Amino acid sequence: MPHVEYRSSIDASAEALFQWHARPGAFQRLTPPWLPITLERFEGIQDGQRAVIRLGYGPASIRWIAEHFDYVEGEQFCDRQVRGPFEAWTHVHRMEPDGPDASTLIDAIDYELPLGGLGTLFGSGIARDELDRQFTYRHRITQQDLALHRQYNPGGRSLTIAVSGASGLIGQQLTAFLTTGGHTVKRLTRSRPVADDGIYWNPRAEAIEAKKLEGVDAVIHLAGENVFALRWTEAKKDSIMHSRRVGTRLLADALAGLDDPPDVFLSASAVGYYGDHGTDPITEDTAPAPDAGFLSAVCEAWEEATAPAAEAGIRTAQLRTGIVLTPAGGALQLMLPAFRLGLGGRIGAPDQYFPWIALDDVIGGYVHALFTEAVDGPVNLTAPEPATMDAYAKTLAGVLNRPALLNVPGSAVHRALGEVADEMLLQSARVQPTTLENTGYAFRYPTLEGALRHLLGKTGVRG
């Protein structure tokens, strides 16, 4: 039976490392974004508790059930496959102290591939390469997340944070990060019944359980109607605008009326605020372009709706988020199939700027804004090195070791998608994260190639 072992030095005590793994959210943070994995149920890591995972897509997906055993508080936990893709699988997670504030993380795995000798002959190299990719990613995330918790919350204070949009692409990872840091997350939800950790908030009905917001330390507002569509109908545009303007105002008014309001209110926004500025650099002080269009109007209304919270003395920031890169969703997920087939290329003009940011820096940016008193007002949440579309296409193709020859002219995209293309695909925004940099945020992935290699498991590092 093959045996593999991965070791990393972690700048945290063995106890802190163990607690990070034991808290809700660790599985979410450790799952590589290129894997089609859904966590259906997670009971915990103590003996007899199980994790039920769905691996793959649709009817072709496989259910993987793992049961935990040999739990030793502060030192290790183990899991074995009850049902899943391997013939056999045993995984030991061990944390060894290396002084008071350092430890060694060890993942030791024994596994057997299905189909006996045939599976070993054709699958052993593929399985080992994939395990190397996954555990390189997992150890890097563990080290970085623990460092971020230590940097921004060295005393380990536990906050209570209300989050809207917690089930979205950013919300899932942000809530996972917060809970692994020992914070309590209360989810704002539009449906009843509301879970014990939930707060009812329904912008369409203009209803909110404001009393449940009393005493929370912070509110992070991520929710909003999905802007992606093949065509924007008037009904779709009304829904996009309403969800942001009315939903945000409802929440801000509720916060302003509390007897014990939060210290900070972080509200999502987007770089669509600026419109097309060509190759000119954009900072938080840049005004929208004269012909910025629908998304700019949405962002202006979205940000203006936070005013009641700011006027009530709550530190309020609007995070103007760029194009979030992750293979788990959004633009990168849509582009990957064509690029993997060697059919990728740029969309629009070669000098059109693409204001990207890695998902892990979106999480880091929100954490920085949460704990940094100097962060107030608009904040550009983008990488410090914006790329042109030409550079983006060539970099993505290079990371995948594929050509990038099939460029799509802007006129063709406009004919196909109309206003959606004009505002979401063809605008140029050379956005600079001036506020983040001036207040001391250190990007995990400042370069496009480094971000893509991390997100796609193409770092070249092997266990």
TILOKOL-162846 format. One line per 4 residues: for each residue x negated, y negated, z negated of C-alpha. Coordinates in nm, 3 decimals, always signed. Each point is the difference from the previous one (the first is absolute). Example, Ala and Ser with C-alpha at 12.3 -4.5 7.8 and 13.67 -1.06 7.14 Angstrom:
! residues 2
-1.230:+0.450:-0.780 | -0.137:-0.344:+0.066
This chain:
! residues 463
+0.000:+0.000:+0.000 | -0.152:-0.337:+0.099 | -0.093:-0.238:-0.282 | -0.054:-0.376:+0.037
-0.086:-0.255:-0.264 | +0.004:-0.379:+0.011 | -0.175:-0.217:-0.260 | -0.002:-0.377:-0.045
-0.134:-0.232:-0.268 | +0.281:-0.222:-0.130 | -0.052:-0.326:-0.187 | +0.258:+0.085:-0.265
+0.013:+0.223:-0.304 | +0.113:+0.359:+0.043 | +0.308:-0.084:-0.208 | +0.093:-0.294:+0.225
-0.057:+0.214:+0.309 | +0.220:+0.277:-0.140 | +0.278:-0.242:-0.096 | -0.006:-0.153:+0.348
+0.064:+0.345:+0.150 | +0.268:+0.085:-0.258 | +0.217:-0.306:+0.063 | +0.281:-0.029:+0.255
-0.130:-0.137:+0.328 | -0.332:+0.186:+0.014 | +0.123:+0.248:+0.261 | +0.125:-0.288:+0.218
-0.332:-0.183:-0.025 | -0.205:+0.314:+0.071 | +0.193:+0.110:+0.308 | -0.200:-0.090:+0.314
+0.215:-0.222:+0.222 | -0.065:+0.206:+0.313 | +0.172:+0.304:-0.152 | +0.376:+0.050:+0.053
+0.071:+0.079:-0.366 | +0.313:-0.071:-0.204 | +0.014:+0.062:-0.374 | +0.342:+0.157:-0.062
-0.042:+0.064:-0.372 | -0.277:-0.051:-0.254 | +0.047:+0.130:-0.354 | -0.346:-0.081:-0.140
-0.341:+0.164:-0.041 | +0.049:+0.204:-0.316 | +0.020:+0.379:+0.000 | +0.297:+0.133:+0.195
+0.094:-0.334:+0.153 | +0.032:-0.009:+0.378 | -0.049:-0.225:+0.298 | +0.218:+0.058:+0.306
-0.141:-0.148:+0.321 | +0.133:-0.011:+0.355 | -0.284:+0.020:+0.254 | +0.069:-0.084:+0.365
+0.292:-0.139:+0.198 | +0.362:+0.114:+0.030 | +0.077:+0.367:+0.069 | -0.372:+0.077:+0.035
-0.079:-0.119:-0.353 | -0.118:+0.236:-0.274 | +0.091:-0.011:-0.367 | -0.301:+0.026:-0.229
+0.067:+0.086:-0.365 | -0.288:-0.028:-0.245 | +0.015:+0.097:-0.368 | -0.233:-0.143:-0.264
-0.196:+0.202:-0.254 | -0.306:-0.020:-0.231 | +0.087:-0.352:-0.113 | -0.254:-0.144:-0.244
+0.084:-0.351:-0.120 | -0.263:-0.250:+0.110 | -0.210:+0.260:+0.182 | +0.173:+0.190:+0.279
+0.314:+0.133:+0.163 | +0.038:+0.264:+0.270 | +0.255:+0.097:+0.262 | +0.062:+0.312:+0.203
+0.214:+0.047:+0.309 | +0.328:+0.180:-0.061 | +0.115:-0.050:+0.357 | -0.161:-0.181:+0.288
-0.231:-0.002:+0.301 | -0.291:+0.195:-0.154 | -0.025:+0.367:-0.079 | -0.137:-0.111:-0.336
-0.096:-0.334:-0.157 | -0.137:-0.096:-0.342 | -0.111:-0.354:-0.082 | -0.183:-0.103:-0.318
-0.001:-0.375:-0.081 | -0.268:-0.067:-0.261 | -0.124:-0.319:-0.165 | -0.340:+0.018:-0.172
-0.129:-0.284:-0.222 | -0.321:-0.171:+0.104 | -0.035:-0.249:-0.284 | +0.272:-0.216:-0.158
+0.102:-0.184:+0.318 | -0.091:+0.242:+0.277 | +0.106:+0.346:+0.111 | -0.026:+0.257:+0.276
+0.308:+0.096:+0.197 | -0.010:+0.359:+0.122 | +0.247:+0.163:+0.237 | -0.072:+0.373:+0.039
+0.212:+0.196:+0.247 | +0.022:+0.370:+0.085 | +0.219:+0.079:+0.299 | +0.080:+0.267:+0.254
+0.138:-0.075:+0.345 | +0.304:+0.185:+0.140 | -0.023:+0.268:+0.274 | -0.296:+0.176:-0.158
-0.312:+0.029:+0.213 | +0.163:-0.179:+0.293 | +0.078:-0.301:-0.215 | -0.356:-0.003:-0.135
-0.151:+0.030:+0.347 | +0.194:-0.284:+0.157 | +0.097:-0.214:-0.297 | -0.287:-0.006:-0.249
-0.186:-0.290:+0.159 | +0.316:-0.206:+0.049 | +0.114:+0.062:-0.359 | -0.338:-0.094:-0.147
-0.022:-0.320:+0.207 | +0.350:-0.104:-0.107 | -0.071:+0.070:-0.367 | -0.317:-0.209:+0.026
+0.197:-0.288:+0.153 | +0.276:+0.018:-0.261 | -0.219:+0.021:-0.307 | -0.240:-0.267:+0.122
+0.307:-0.224:+0.026 | +0.142:+0.109:-0.336 | -0.322:-0.065:-0.191 | -0.046:-0.339:+0.165
+0.355:-0.106:-0.092 | -0.045:+0.125:-0.357 | -0.319:-0.200:-0.046 | +0.142:-0.315:+0.160
+0.335:+0.006:-0.181 | -0.160:+0.051:-0.341 | -0.244:-0.283:+0.073 | +0.290:-0.230:+0.096
+0.189:+0.082:-0.319 | -0.312:-0.062:-0.207 | -0.075:-0.330:+0.178 | +0.345:-0.157:-0.033
+0.124:+0.160:-0.320 | -0.310:+0.087:-0.206 | +0.195:+0.017:-0.322 | +0.241:+0.256:+0.142
+0.307:-0.211:-0.082 | +0.319:+0.167:+0.122 | +0.231:-0.233:+0.192 | +0.363:+0.043:+0.094
+0.041:-0.093:+0.366 | +0.323:-0.015:+0.201 | -0.048:+0.088:+0.368 | +0.242:-0.032:+0.291
-0.067:+0.202:+0.314 | -0.178:+0.266:-0.205 | +0.091:+0.272:+0.251 | -0.160:-0.182:+0.294
-0.343:+0.047:+0.154 | -0.170:-0.252:-0.229 | +0.233:+0.054:-0.294 | -0.072:+0.372:-0.034
-0.374:-0.052:-0.019 | +0.018:-0.308:-0.220 | +0.229:+0.166:-0.255 | -0.223:+0.308:+0.003
-0.304:-0.218:-0.069 | +0.176:-0.184:-0.283 | +0.124:+0.315:-0.173 | -0.342:+0.167:+0.014
-0.127:-0.309:-0.183 | +0.243:+0.063:-0.284 | +0.252:-0.268:+0.098 | +0.378:+0.050:-0.005
+0.181:-0.063:+0.329 | +0.369:-0.087:+0.008 | +0.140:+0.043:+0.350 | +0.254:-0.244:+0.140
+0.251:+0.212:+0.186 | +0.300:-0.078:+0.219 | +0.198:+0.314:-0.082 | +0.181:+0.132:-0.302
-0.035:+0.193:-0.223 | -0.322:-0.162:-0.115 | -0.274:+0.217:-0.155 | -0.129:-0.073:-0.350
-0.295:-0.192:+0.145 | +0.219:-0.180:+0.256 | +0.164:-0.341:+0.031 | +0.304:-0.046:+0.222
-0.057:-0.273:+0.260 | +0.221:-0.027:+0.306 | -0.052:-0.308:+0.221 | +0.303:+0.080:+0.217
+0.226:+0.003:-0.303 | -0.207:-0.281:-0.160 | -0.018:+0.212:-0.316 | -0.291:+0.051:-0.236
-0.044:+0.143:-0.352 | -0.184:-0.308:-0.123 | -0.002:+0.110:-0.365 | -0.225:+0.293:+0.091
-0.261:-0.250:+0.120 | -0.029:-0.159:-0.345 | -0.349:+0.054:-0.138 | -0.164:+0.147:+0.309
-0.355:-0.125:+0.047 | +0.011:-0.039:+0.378 | +0.226:+0.041:+0.304 | -0.128:+0.111:+0.339
+0.248:-0.052:+0.282 | -0.068:+0.208:+0.313 | +0.347:+0.083:+0.130 | +0.137:-0.121:+0.331
+0.176:+0.125:+0.312 | -0.237:+0.180:+0.237 | -0.092:-0.242:+0.281 | -0.095:+0.274:+0.247
+0.247:+0.060:+0.283 | -0.017:+0.056:+0.374 | +0.217:-0.309:+0.040 | +0.122:-0.257:-0.249
+0.375:-0.041:+0.021 | +0.157:-0.300:-0.173 | +0.137:+0.237:-0.264 | -0.350:+0.142:-0.062
-0.149:-0.348:-0.029 | +0.274:-0.106:-0.243 | -0.072:+0.307:-0.211 | -0.376:-0.071:-0.003
+0.055:-0.361:-0.106 | +0.269:+0.079:-0.256 | -0.200:+0.273:-0.171 | -0.293:-0.234:-0.061
+0.168:-0.332:-0.068 | +0.297:+0.120:-0.205 | -0.176:+0.293:-0.167 | -0.297:-0.210:-0.108
+0.218:-0.289:-0.119 | +0.218:+0.238:-0.202 | -0.308:+0.137:-0.175 | -0.167:-0.340:-0.050
+0.319:-0.150:-0.147 | +0.030:+0.295:-0.239 | -0.360:-0.042:-0.118 | +0.045:-0.374:-0.048
+0.299:+0.061:-0.227 | -0.168:+0.248:-0.236 | -0.067:-0.076:-0.368 | -0.324:+0.202:+0.023
-0.113:-0.029:+0.363 | -0.301:+0.173:+0.157 | -0.337:-0.173:+0.014 | -0.036:+0.056:+0.373
+0.218:+0.050:+0.306 | -0.170:+0.140:+0.313 | +0.214:-0.013:+0.312 | -0.091:+0.154:+0.334
-0.018:-0.214:+0.311 | -0.177:+0.048:+0.333 | -0.254:-0.163:+0.231 | +0.288:-0.043:+0.245
+0.047:-0.325:-0.193 | -0.268:-0.165:+0.215 | +0.107:+0.098:+0.352 | -0.255:+0.000:+0.283
-0.312:-0.208:-0.063 | -0.219:+0.150:+0.270 | -0.363:+0.032:-0.113 | +0.019:-0.274:-0.267
-0.068:+0.117:-0.357 | +0.304:+0.003:-0.228 | -0.011:-0.068:-0.375 | +0.280:-0.036:-0.253
+0.010:-0.373:+0.080 | +0.073:+0.057:+0.371 | +0.349:-0.108:+0.104 | +0.219:+0.221:+0.220
-0.046:-0.051:+0.374 | +0.264:-0.233:+0.153 | +0.153:+0.289:+0.196 | -0.063:+0.266:-0.267
+0.334:+0.175:+0.051 | +0.235:+0.222:-0.196 | -0.246:+0.180:-0.230 | -0.155:-0.329:-0.108
+0.345:-0.131:-0.093 | +0.064:+0.321:-0.195 | -0.327:-0.037:-0.192 | +0.068:-0.366:-0.080
+0.345:+0.084:-0.135 | -0.143:+0.301:-0.185 | -0.262:-0.211:-0.178 | +0.235:-0.290:-0.071
+0.234:+0.245:-0.176 | -0.263:+0.059:-0.272 | +0.025:-0.366:-0.110 | +0.233:+0.051:-0.303
-0.258:+0.228:-0.164 | -0.285:-0.246:+0.058 | +0.211:-0.293:-0.124 | +0.073:+0.197:-0.318
-0.374:+0.016:-0.074 | -0.062:+0.355:+0.119 | -0.329:+0.035:+0.189 | +0.124:+0.079:+0.351
-0.200:+0.115:+0.301 | +0.110:+0.085:+0.354 | -0.226:+0.265:+0.155 | -0.011:-0.053:+0.376
-0.089:+0.352:+0.104 | -0.167:+0.086:+0.328 | +0.029:+0.320:+0.204 | -0.043:+0.276:-0.256
-0.219:+0.284:+0.124 | +0.078:+0.355:-0.109 | +0.072:+0.315:+0.202 | +0.292:+0.060:-0.237
+0.209:-0.269:+0.169 | +0.016:-0.327:+0.187 | -0.207:-0.111:+0.298 | -0.288:+0.246:-0.041
+0.232:+0.300:-0.024 | +0.173:-0.107:+0.322 | -0.328:-0.050:+0.186 | -0.180:+0.316:-0.110
+0.162:+0.259:+0.231 | -0.098:-0.189:+0.316 | -0.352:-0.074:-0.125 | -0.056:+0.361:-0.105
+0.091:+0.108:+0.353 | -0.244:-0.250:+0.148 | +0.290:-0.209:+0.131 | -0.045:-0.298:-0.230
-0.098:-0.356:+0.073 | +0.074:-0.356:-0.095 | +0.344:-0.160:+0.021 | +0.008:-0.352:+0.138
-0.293:-0.237:+0.051 | -0.352:+0.114:-0.101 | -0.061:-0.312:-0.214 | +0.332:+0.027:-0.185
-0.069:+0.028:-0.374 | +0.129:+0.292:-0.205 | +0.032:-0.093:-0.374 | -0.052:+0.347:-0.147
-0.050:+0.122:-0.357 | -0.056:+0.350:-0.143 | +0.281:+0.125:-0.224 | -0.243:+0.042:-0.293
-0.086:-0.371:+0.020 | +0.371:-0.086:+0.004 | +0.023:+0.184:-0.332 | -0.317:-0.168:-0.123
+0.128:-0.341:+0.110 | +0.323:+0.041:-0.195 | -0.191:+0.114:-0.309 | -0.233:-0.299:+0.033
+0.298:-0.236:+0.028 | +0.169:+0.168:-0.296 | -0.292:-0.052:-0.239 | -0.160:-0.319:+0.137
+0.150:-0.321:-0.141 | -0.151:-0.212:+0.278 | +0.209:+0.179:+0.263 | +0.309:-0.214:+0.051
+0.197:-0.090:+0.313 | -0.068:+0.146:+0.347 | -0.269:+0.267:+0.034 | -0.125:+0.146:+0.329
-0.021:+0.376:-0.051 | -0.223:+0.092:+0.293 | -0.353:+0.134:+0.046 | -0.284:-0.255:+0.007
-0.104:+0.103:+0.351 | +0.303:-0.024:+0.232 | -0.054:+0.183:+0.328 | +0.105:-0.076:+0.354
+0.228:+0.254:+0.163 | -0.287:+0.100:+0.227 | -0.229:+0.066:-0.298 | +0.277:+0.182:-0.188
+0.070:+0.237:+0.290 | -0.369:+0.073:+0.058 | -0.068:+0.055:-0.370 | +0.294:+0.236:-0.048
-0.098:+0.195:+0.312 | -0.361:+0.017:-0.117 | +0.097:+0.134:-0.343 | +0.207:+0.270:+0.174
-0.276:+0.060:+0.257 | +0.237:-0.075:+0.287 | +0.003:-0.252:+0.287 | +0.219:-0.313:-0.011
+0.075:-0.065:+0.363 | +0.376:-0.033:+0.037 | +0.063:-0.364:-0.085 | +0.358:-0.127:+0.012
+0.048:-0.358:+0.127 | +0.215:-0.232:-0.208 | +0.244:-0.054:+0.285 | +0.085:+0.370:+0.008
+0.056:+0.011:-0.377 | +0.220:-0.310:+0.022 | +0.215:+0.155:+0.273 | +0.048:+0.313:-0.208
+0.064:-0.153:-0.343 | +0.078:-0.368:+0.052 | -0.001:-0.216:-0.313 | -0.125:+0.287:-0.218
-0.313:+0.023:+0.215 | -0.054:-0.376:+0.007 | +0.005:-0.033:-0.378 | -0.135:+0.332:-0.126
-0.246:+0.118:+0.264 | -0.119:-0.294:+0.208 | -0.057:-0.281:-0.250 | -0.359:-0.083:-0.092
-0.069:-0.074:-0.368 | -0.362:-0.035:-0.117 | +0.098:+0.004:-0.366 | -0.261:-0.050:-0.274
+0.064:+0.116:-0.362 | -0.132:-0.326:-0.144 | +0.182:+0.010:-0.334 | -0.097:+0.361:-0.071
-0.365:-0.069:+0.076 | -0.009:-0.328:-0.194 | +0.149:+0.170:-0.308 | -0.249:+0.287:+0.008
+0.171:+0.295:+0.163 | -0.253:+0.252:+0.134 | +0.141:+0.190:+0.298 | -0.042:+0.376:-0.003
+0.011:+0.012:+0.380 | -0.108:-0.334:+0.149 | -0.095:+0.144:+0.341 | +0.235:+0.160:+0.249
-0.217:+0.302:+0.070 | -0.051:+0.074:-0.369 | +0.373:-0.027:-0.065 | +0.094:+0.230:+0.288
-0.262:+0.259:-0.095 | +0.132:+0.004:-0.356 | +0.365:+0.020:+0.104 | -0.055:+0.271:+0.263
-0.251:+0.210:-0.195 | -0.280:-0.076:+0.247 | -0.265:-0.118:-0.243 | -0.245:+0.273:+0.099
-0.057:+0.085:-0.369 | +0.022:+0.366:-0.085 | +0.045:+0.161:-0.341
